[in-house]
Every structure is written in structure tokens, then in C-alpha cells.
Amino acid sequence: MKTLYLDANILLRILLKDDEESFERAQQYFMKARQKKIQLVLLSEIILEVQYVLRKVYSISRKETGQILKKIIRTLYIDCPDRHLYDSALDLYIRFNIDLVDIILFKKAQAENAKVLSFDSDFKILEKEDKS
């Protein structure tokens, strides 16, 4: 089976439907993945890029952006390494005004039974939340 790594522009065309031709082409790949004819892979870097574009370019709210990203990573015909980690990171992203990259860093460190070395006080908020 052919494996294809998703770029942010493919996801953005699917989500925004702002370019009909690109939307239709992207949609065909998603249909092939659903039919198990190809494998689509979504990396954390692309999750972060899509989050940035939705928030900064399209001014979509933090909550809506988090919900959109959760829907994408929960799509079972998309291979998303550490899917559970990103799902829980997005829960925190929706609840707290903390950068998604910091939340993912926190969650990855936590999964490895490690701590984040940082001067950023947001990690104290995340640690406190984790203990409650």
C-alpha cells in the first residue's frame, strides 16, 4: 500500500473548502484512504502548522481550532503517531491559553516520565492540572 504524508495545505483545503479544485483533489485522497487503498500519515509538525494557520490567518477561535484538530487526529483512516497524546494535548489546548507546542512538549515528556526544562510558567500550570 502506498503511504503519503499529509501536508498542512491538504488538510486546510479539506477544512476550509476555499479552493474547489484543490478540495476535490484532496477529498479523493481521503476517500482512497477510507477504502484502504492508500495510507495517510499525519505528523505533529503538521498539526502545529494547521493550528497556526487556522488561528493566525483565518482567525478561528482557539476552542473551534482545538475541536477541528481533535476531529482530524481521531480520523481512524489517518495514521497519526501518538494519536492519544495529541488528543489529550488538544483537550488542554481548548481549556488553557497555552501554546500547543508547549502542551505537546509537556505531554511527550510526561509520557517518557520526564520533565520539561523551561523558564515558562505555563508548565507549572500544566503540572498543577495534571495532579488534579
Contacts in CASP RR format, 6 or more apart in sequence:
PFRMAT RR
TARGET T0000
AUTHOR 0000-0000-0000
METHOD contacts of the structure
MODEL  1
MKTLYLDANILLRILLKDDEESFERAQQYFMKARQKKIQLVLLSEIILEV
QYVLRKVYSISRKETGQILKKIIRTLYIDCPDRHLYDSALDLYIRFNIDL
VDIILFKKAQAENAKVLSFDSDFKILEKEDKS
1 36 0 8 1.000
1 37 0 8 1.000
1 38 0 8 1.000
1 39 0 8 1.000
2 37 0 8 1.000
2 38 0 8 1.000
2 39 0 8 1.000
3 38 0 8 1.000
3 39 0 8 1.000
3 40 0 8 1.000
3 41 0 8 1.000
4 29 0 8 1.000
4 38 0 8 1.000
4 39 0 8 1.000
4 40 0 8 1.000
4 41 0 8 1.000
5 40 0 8 1.000
5 41 0 8 1.000
5 42 0 8 1.000
5 43 0 8 1.000
6 40 0 8 1.000
6 41 0 8 1.000
6 42 0 8 1.000
6 43 0 8 1.000
6 46 0 8 1.000
6 78 0 8 1.000
7 46 0 8 1.000
8 46 0 8 1.000
8 49 0 8 1.000
8 50 0 8 1.000
8 53 0 8 1.000
9 22 0 8 1.000
10 26 0 8 1.000
10 29 0 8 1.000
11 26 0 8 1.000
11 42 0 8 1.000
11 46 0 8 1.000
11 50 0 8 1.000
11 72 0 8 1.000
12 18 0 8 1.000
12 50 0 8 1.000
12 53 0 8 1.000
12 54 0 8 1.000
13 19 0 8 1.000
13 22 0 8 1.000
13 23 0 8 1.000
13 25 0 8 1.000
13 26 0 8 1.000
14 23 0 8 1.000
14 26 0 8 1.000
14 27 0 8 1.000
14 30 0 8 1.000
15 50 0 8 1.000
15 54 0 8 1.000
15 68 0 8 1.000
16 58 0 8 1.000
17 23 0 8 1.000
29 38 0 8 1.000
29 40 0 8 1.000
30 40 0 8 1.000
30 77 0 8 1.000
32 38 0 8 1.000
33 39 0 8 1.000
33 40 0 8 1.000
33 77 0 8 1.000
33 78 0 8 1.000
34 77 0 8 1.000
36 77 0 8 1.000
39 79 0 8 1.000
40 77 0 8 1.000
40 78 0 8 1.000
40 79 0 8 1.000
41 78 0 8 1.000
41 79 0 8 1.000
41 80 0 8 1.000
41 81 0 8 1.000
42 72 0 8 1.000
42 73 0 8 1.000
42 78 0 8 1.000
42 79 0 8 1.000
42 80 0 8 1.000
43 81 0 8 1.000
44 81 0 8 1.000
44 82 0 8 1.000
44 86 0 8 1.000
44 104 0 8 1.000
47 69 0 8 1.000
47 72 0 8 1.000
47 73 0 8 1.000
47 86 0 8 1.000
47 100 0 8 1.000
48 100 0 8 1.000
48 101 0 8 1.000
48 104 0 8 1.000
50 69 0 8 1.000
50 72 0 8 1.000
51 65 0 8 1.000
51 66 0 8 1.000
51 69 0 8 1.000
51 93 0 8 1.000
51 100 0 8 1.000
54 60 0 8 1.000
54 65 0 8 1.000
54 68 0 8 1.000
55 62 0 8 1.000
55 65 0 8 1.000
60 68 0 8 1.000
62 93 0 8 1.000
62 94 0 8 1.000
62 97 0 8 1.000
63 94 0 8 1.000
66 90 0 8 1.000
66 93 0 8 1.000
66 94 0 8 1.000
67 94 0 8 1.000
69 86 0 8 1.000
69 90 0 8 1.000
69 93 0 8 1.000
70 87 0 8 1.000
70 90 0 8 1.000
70 91 0 8 1.000
72 78 0 8 1.000
72 80 0 8 1.000
73 80 0 8 1.000
73 83 0 8 1.000
73 86 0 8 1.000
73 87 0 8 1.000
73 90 0 8 1.000
74 83 0 8 1.000
74 87 0 8 1.000
80 86 0 8 1.000
82 108 0 8 1.000
82 111 0 8 1.000
85 104 0 8 1.000
85 107 0 8 1.000
85 108 0 8 1.000
85 111 0 8 1.000
86 104 0 8 1.000
86 107 0 8 1.000
88 107 0 8 1.000
89 100 0 8 1.000
89 103 0 8 1.000
89 104 0 8 1.000
89 106 0 8 1.000
89 107 0 8 1.000
90 100 0 8 1.000
92 98 0 8 1.000
92 103 0 8 1.000
92 107 0 8 1.000
92 126 0 8 1.000
92 129 0 8 1.000
93 100 0 8 1.000
93 103 0 8 1.000
96 103 0 8 1.000
96 122 0 8 1.000
96 125 0 8 1.000
96 126 0 8 1.000
96 129 0 8 1.000
98 122 0 8 1.000
98 125 0 8 1.000
98 126 0 8 1.000
99 122 0 8 1.000
102 118 0 8 1.000
102 120 0 8 1.000
102 122 0 8 1.000
102 123 0 8 1.000
102 126 0 8 1.000
103 126 0 8 1.000
105 116 0 8 1.000
106 116 0 8 1.000
106 123 0 8 1.000
106 126 0 8 1.000
106 127 0 8 1.000
109 115 0 8 1.000
109 116 0 8 1.000
110 130 0 8 1.000
116 123 0 8 1.000
END
